[in-house]
């Protein structure tokens, strides 16, 4: 070693590697080649990569293709990667070789070097080989897509779906609490016929429930793994039972349901399952944008806006206007959803970039789908906890808006006809009076009948 470096070698020759680094020559070449961004593979992806190496090692041992002592060392090293002990040893940029080979080799080299240490020799000894031993029965071309599916499904099941279920429950609770709060409906941003705030929130809860259902539908395709296809889908250099045995152990450890791909050529040549999952995330984001926007508009004011409910104050809203409070939790959710929509656009383009037997934009797809899952989980959780739970209705303000609404003329249509009701509405608008006042002055109906027809509580239906 000299000048803080050691020499490592691969099939292309020697390369200098920082003295304390656990990676080898191939990782170093990629680190030198791809200095593009500050984006790195997410923790969930590195965890999935370590898990595949851990399980592959055990299956190779059981199949008699890997020495038991070496397998024990590789298993320990791979589990340490899975648990996040060596995350700083994964420095590679997302923008790299499109197959993710550089990051697969990063894992192989780190695990090989750590296993070599465990066996009692130094980093440069290479007693455990990254390709021959750690990558045995595998290829980047089946490992990387499998990692994407594993990390995405784990994040979906254990993080996002629970967060969305909590939001749906919170919205359902508000629908019950607000069930008797009368308010104006609005269409085209204009006054419409009355409804209750509870009915409005029941719609929001149903939107989230539909989103949960859509995400549930992607489980089947994300559960299919390319593992076992190796280079191009033929399974060269992998025992026929290798993938099945790895996946059986993966299911036991994760508690989820994965299975070997029915057709390995599809599983490696396309990333349609990721495109489908991202599309479902985008649809959820679109729903959340509508909900968050409605909630912040309905809470606008406090005196010059709609002000039909009060949004919890969680922090000061202005550096110059004292006492101002903004709907910051809704705004944070809106920004996260915008990012999810942008991520989906990139994933869509990347998904269309499968050439023959391999997609060559997998690192980008891995980053975007996992980021979408993470930021949706965190922003939905924050929105539910710090905004939805604390919403309070202003029933008096909502009801007063109903009385002033020109849309109240709608309830008179069955008795006096559309045209006559439209004339009442026009005169009410021109004079600044209510529909009730103009109808009384014109004597179009008896006062008793008018009071019944204009009672907002009778206009909200039974839904």
N, C-alpha and C positions, 0 to 999 in steps of 0.2 A: 504494500500500500504506500502511496505517496500523495502528498498535497491533499489529503482528505478524500482520496478516491481509491477504489480497487478496480481491477480489470475483470470484466465478465465477458463471456463469449457465447455466440450462437452460430447458426449456419452461415452467417455473413461475415463472421470474424469477431474481433475484440472491440469492446467499447468500455469507456470509463463510466463507473457507477459511483455515486456518493457513498462514502465509507459506511454510513449508518443505515443506508437503504436496504430493505429486505427484497426489493425487486431485482431483476436481472437485466440482461442485455436487451431483450425484446421490449420490455417496458421502457427502458431508457431511450431506445431509438424512437419509440412513439412519443415519449415526453419531449424529446428534442424536435420531432417533426410537427407536432400538433400544439403549437402555442397560439391558440385561437381565442379562447374565452376563459371566463372563470367558472364555467359550468362543469360540475363533476357528477358522476353517477350517484344517485340518491342512496341513502343508507339501506332502504328496503331492497334495492337491487343488489348491492354488495352482499347483504345478508342471504338473499336467494342464491347468489353465485356460490358463496361458501357452503350453503346447505347442499347444493348439487354435488360439489366436490366431496363433501363429507359422506354422502350416501353412496356416490359412485365408488369411492374407495372401499367402503364396507362390502358392497356387492362384488366388486372385483376380487376382494379377499375371499369371499364365500365361494366364488366361482373358481378359485384356485389360480388366478392369474396375477395375484399380488401377494408378496411375502407378508406374513402376519405382523412381524415387528415393524416393517416399513408402513404397513397399513395403519397400525396403531398410531404411529407418529403423524402420518398424513391426516388421519381422522382428528387428532387433537388440534393440529394446526388449522384445519378447515373449520372446525367448530369455533375456534378463536376468531376466525374471520367472520363467521356467521354472527357471532355475538358482538362484533364491533370493536374488538381489541386492536385491530390493525388498520383501522379506516384511513389513518394518515399515510399508509403505504399504498393507497390507490389514488395517485395524483393525476390520472390521465383526463384529458379534455373529452367532453361529450362529442365534439366535432373531430372525429378520427376515422379510421377505417370503418366502412359502412356495415361490416359484419359484426363489429365489436370484438374482432380477434385480439386487438391490442389489450383490451380489458380482460378478456378471458386469459390471455397469457400473463397479464399482471397478476391475476389470482393464482395461476399455476406456479409462477415464479415465487411469489410471496409464501405460498403454502409449502413449496418445495424447500425453500431456504429455512423456513421455520421448522419443518419436519427434520431437516438436516441438523439443526441446532438441538432438537429434542433427542435425536439419536446420538448426540455428543460430539459432533464435528462442527467446524467453522462454516461461515457463510459461503466461502468460496469452494468448499469441498465437493458440492453437487452430488452428494451420495444419493439424494432423492432428485430425480430428473423431472422438470416441469412438464415435459411432453410425454415421456415414456411411462411415468408413474402417476402424476396428479391428473393428467389429461387422458388417462387410459380409457378406451371405449367411448371417447367423446370427440366432438369437434366444436369449434366456436359456432359453427353453423346450426347445430342443434341445441347447444347449451344456452346461447344468448337469447334466442326466442323463448326457450323454456323459462329462463329467468324473468323475462318480461311478464309472461303469463302468471308465474308463481307470485311475483311481487305485487302485480296488479290485483290478482284475486284475493290475496291475503289482505291488502289494504282496503279493498272494497268490502270484504266480509267483516273485518275486525274494526274498521275505522269509519268509513263513510256511511255505510248502511245504518249502523247504530246512531250516528249523528243525525241522519235524516229522519230516522224513526223518532228521535227525541224532539226534533223540530215539528214533525207532524203531530205528535202528542200535545205539544205546547200550543199549536194553532188550534187543535181540537178543543183544548181547555178554554181558550179565548172565545171560540165559537159558542161554547156553553155559557160562559160568563156574560157575553155580550148578546145573548139571544133575544132579550127584550129591548135592546137599544135601537130605537127607530132612527133612520137616517135616509138621506137621499141616495138613490142609485145614480150612477153617472154613465152615460154613453157618449162617445165622441167628445169627451171632456165637458159635456153639457149636462145640465140637470135632467134626470130621468125620474121614473116613478119610485116610490118609497120601497125600502127593504129594511132589514136589520143589519147591524154591524156583525151580529153572529152569523147571519147568512153569508156575508162577505168573507168572513174568516173561515167558514166551512169550505168555501171554494178554494182558499189557499191550502187548507189541510189536504183536500182531495188532490190538488196539483202535486203536492209533495208525495202523496201516496202513489199516484200514477208514476212519478219518477222512480220511486223505490221499486215498483213493479218492472219498469223498463230496465233498470240496472240488474234486477234479478234475472232477467232474460239473457244477460251476457255470460252468466256463470258457465253455461254448458261449453261454449266455445273457448273461453279463457281456461277452462279446465283441461283442455286437450294440449298435450305437450309434444314438442318435436323431438324430445330426447330419444335416442336410438337410431336416428336417421343418419348421424355422423355427417359426412361431407356433402352429399347431394341428395340424401334421402334413401340411399340403398342400404345403409347400415354397415358399410365396409369397416372392418376392424373392431366391430362390437359384437359380442355374443348375442344371439337372438333373444335370450331371456333377460338381458341386461336392463333395458328400459323398464320392463314390467316390474322387475324386482326393486329398482330404484324408486319407482313411483309408488309401489305398495308401501315402502318405508316412509316416503314423503307424506302420504296420506295419514299414516299413523302419527307422525310427528306434528303435522299441521292441523289435523282435525278437519281438513277440507277434502274435496273429491277431485283428484286429478286422474287422468288416464292417458295412455299412450295414443298418439295420433292414429286415426284410422288409415290415413294416407299421408305418408311422410313427405311426399313430393309437394303436396299442398301445404303441409305444415311448415316447410322450409322455403318454398317459393313465394308464399304470400304472408301477409300480416293482417288478413281481413278481420281476425278476432279483435285485434287492437283497434282497428278502425271502427268496428262496431261498438266496442266499449267506449271509445272516445266520443262517438256520436251520441250514445246514451248520456254520457256526462255532460255533453253540450246541451242536450235537451233539458236536463235537470237545471243547468245554469240559466237557460232561458226562462224557465219557470221561476227560479229564485229571483231573477232580475225583475220580473213582473211583481212578485210579492214584495220585495224590498222597496221598489219604487212606489207601489201603492201605499205601503206603510209610512214611508217618509212624506208622501204628499198628503195623506190623510192627517198626519201630525204636523203639517206645515203651519207656521205662524210664529209665535203663539197667538198673535192678535190680528195679523194681516193675512192669514192663510185659511185653510179649511178647518184645522184645529178640531177635528172630530174625535181624535184620541190624543193622549199625551204620551210622548216617547220618553223613556227614562233618560235622565241627565247623567251621563257617565264622565264627562270632562268639559272644561270650558271650550267654547266654540270659536272664539275670535281673539286675535292679539290686539285688536283695537276697539272692539265694541263690547263694553262690559255687560255681563249678564247673558250674553248670547250663548245658546246651546244648540248644537247641530246634531242631525241624525247620523252620527259617525259610524255606528255599527252597520247600518244599512249601506252606507257608502263603501265601507270596507268589503262587504259582501259583493256589492256591485262590481268593484274592481277585480276581485278574485274571479267572478263569473266572466268578466271580459277576458281575463287571461285564459280561462278554460276554453272559451270560444276561439281565441287565437291559437292555442295549443292544438285544438281540433283541426283547424285549417292546415297546420303544418303536418299533423299526423295523416290527414287525408292525402296530401301531396306525397308524403313519404310512403304511404301504403300503396300508392300507384307506381312506386319505383322498384317493384320487384322485377328483376331481369332473369329470365330462365329459372334456375334452381335456387335463387337467393335474393332476398330483399337487401338492399345496400344502404338503408337509412335507419337501421335498427337502433343505434345509440340515441339518435334524436327522438325516435318514437318512445323508447324507454324513458328518457328524461321527461318528455311532455305528458305521457299518460300518468306517470307517477307523481309529477308535480300537480296535475289537475286533481288527482285523488287527494293529495295532501292539502292543497289550499282550499278545496271544497269542504273537506272534513273540518279544518280549523275555522274557516270563516262561518260555516253553518253553525258550528258549536258556539262561537262567540255571539253570533246574531241571536240564537235561541236563548242563551243565558243572559245576555246583557241588554237585549231589546225586547223580544217577544214576551218573555215572562213578565216584564214590568209594565206592559202597555195598560193604560187606563182610559176608559171611554169618557167623553164629555157629552152625556146624553142630552143635556139641555140645549147645548149649541146645535147638536145634530137635529133635534126636533124643530127648533126654530127655523132651520133652513128648509125643512119640508113645507111649512106653512107659506113661505115666500116663493116656493117653486112654481113656475108656470106649468111644469109637467103634471101638476095636480088636476089640470083640465082633462087628462086622460081618463080619469075615473068617471067623468060625466058623459063620455062618448056613448055608452050604451043607452042613455036616456035622452040625450038631445042631439046626437049625431056628431060626426067628426068636424064638419064645417062650422057648426054653431060653437063647438068647443074651441076651435081654432080662433074664432073671432073673440071669444072671451079671453083667450090667452094673449092675443095681440093687444087688446085694450088694457089688460092688466100690465103688460110690459110698458105700454105708452104712458100709463098714468102712475105707474109705480105702486099700484094696489095689488092685493092678493086675488087669486081666483075666487076665493070665497066672497070677498068684498064686492067684486064686480058682479058675480052671479046673484048675490043678494040684491044689489041695486037694480039689476035688470029683471029681477023676479022670474028667472027662468025655471026655478023649482021652489017648492015650499021649503021653509027653513029646516024642518025636521028631516026631510029627505036629503037636503043638501048636507046637513051635518053627518048623516050616515055615509053618504057617498064620498065625502072628503075626510073621513076618519082614517088616518094613515095606518092605524093598527089593523084595519080591515082590508088593506091593500097589499099586504105582504105575502099573501098565499099561505099555504100550509107546509112548505118545504123547509 
